[in-house]
Amino acid sequence: MPGLLERAFDRLLLRSARVAAVQRVSDRFRLIDLEGDALKGAAWAPGHKLQVKVAGPFTARTFTPIVFDAVRGHVRLLGYAHGAGPGSDWLRRVQAGDACQVFGPHRSLALGDLAGPVVLHGDETSFGLAAAVAAAMGARAQPRCVFEVESVDEATLALQALGINAALLVERRDEAGRKQAASGLWSQGSGDGTLFVLTGRAQSIQQARQALKGHGVPASCIVAKAYWAPGKTGMD
Ligand SMILES: Cc1cc2nc3c(=O)[nH]c(=O)nc-3n(C[C@H](O)[C@H](O)[C@H](O)COP(=O)(O)OP(=O)(O)OC[C@H]3O[C@@H](n4cnc5c(N)ncnc54)[C@H](O)[C@@H]3O)c2cc1C
């Protein structure tokens, strides 16, 4: 039973929702739909974040909405249960019908109007972002995606579930492959107007950013946000 302070905090800051559906895409990936009147009217754009209360008290983990329907009060997320942590535990146990409290959506990555070419570099935690960006770009173009992943087979299942069929996948343990993918990232772009969006593991973002700078990509064409870093918990 939450304490008085926690209940007051929840009432003031969190939106109440219900887990409408959970799809077990693979061992570690879950596609989760949340619904609720409290989600109606929220302002959202691709790249914004949503924090989900995954345990009490005050324990939230951050996700990226793939779609956010502020009229219906519906949001879809792709969660990756990487291992040990309250967020991963929640992903493994969450079921349709569960109550759920969320904080946000809030601004995280400023992606602009996504009118030009986009290259995404990230990992399993970036798949939801890729799907949101792809949906926003629509039929006119698709983002180029480069992801470092634990398992290519599992990542492929998750990306297929999101309708992302053309991503370059490199296994995280393949250090040479990862470095090569980062140093070749600039070549995925289609000229000066390309926006490079770097998310996922902090160290990989650093490597990708350095490689892009080395190839003369201006800082103004790079948008980055670390989604996790070894040893740090609950980054937002
Ligand atoms: C803006 C933003 C958007 C995000 N969007 C998504 C999303 O849409 N889907 C999604 O699945 N995640 C997303 N993440 C990442 C997610 O919030 C983190 O992975 C989170 O730390 C997981 O919580 P946890 O309780 O399982 O682990 P924590 O308790 O936070 O961490 C425990 C340990 O696990 C490590 N760890 C954390 N994440 C990973 C990982 N992915 N792989 C390997 N080790 C890890 C930590 O470094 C730490 O050592 C996002 C993060 C941010 C900041």
The ligand as an ORCA input file, in Angstrom:
! r2SCAN-3c Opt
* xyz 0 1
  C      14.528      9.290    -23.241
  C      14.623      7.781    -23.102
  C      13.824      6.967    -23.889
  C      13.906      5.567    -23.770
  N      13.087      4.775    -24.536
  C      13.106      3.427    -24.364
  C      12.196      2.577    -25.076
  O      11.336      3.028    -25.848
  N      12.280      1.237    -24.864
  C      13.189      0.686    -23.984
  O      13.210     -0.547    -23.821
  N      14.052      1.469    -23.298
  C      14.024      2.808    -23.459
  N      14.882      3.600    -22.754
  C      15.913      2.953    -21.921
  C      15.397      2.462    -20.583
  O      14.762      3.518    -19.889
  C      16.620      1.934    -19.787
  O      17.160      0.829    -20.442
  C      16.305      1.610    -18.342
  O      17.466      1.849    -17.591
  C      15.908      0.186    -18.076
  O      15.495      0.087    -16.726
  P      15.855     -1.140    -15.782
  O      15.125     -0.892    -14.513
  O      15.640     -2.433    -16.510
  O      17.414     -1.005    -15.536
  P      18.126      0.034    -14.527
  O      17.736     -0.246    -13.115
  O      17.879      1.418    -15.022
  O      19.649     -0.345    -14.744
  C      20.231     -1.535    -14.194
  C      21.530     -1.834    -14.940
  O      21.201     -2.222    -16.274
  C      21.915     -1.429    -17.217
  N      21.047     -1.203    -18.403
  C      20.019     -0.329    -18.537
  N      19.472     -0.419    -19.761
  C      20.186     -1.369    -20.424
  C      20.107     -1.913    -21.738
  N      19.184     -1.513    -22.623
  N      20.985     -2.883    -22.087
  C      21.928     -3.331    -21.202
  N      22.056     -2.842    -19.936
  C      21.192     -1.885    -19.563
  C      22.226     -0.132    -16.469
  O      23.349      0.475    -16.993
  C      22.447     -0.618    -15.051
  O      23.781     -1.040    -14.890
  C      14.814      4.987    -22.841
  C      15.598      5.822    -22.029
  C      15.511      7.202    -22.160
  C      16.373      8.067    -21.281
*
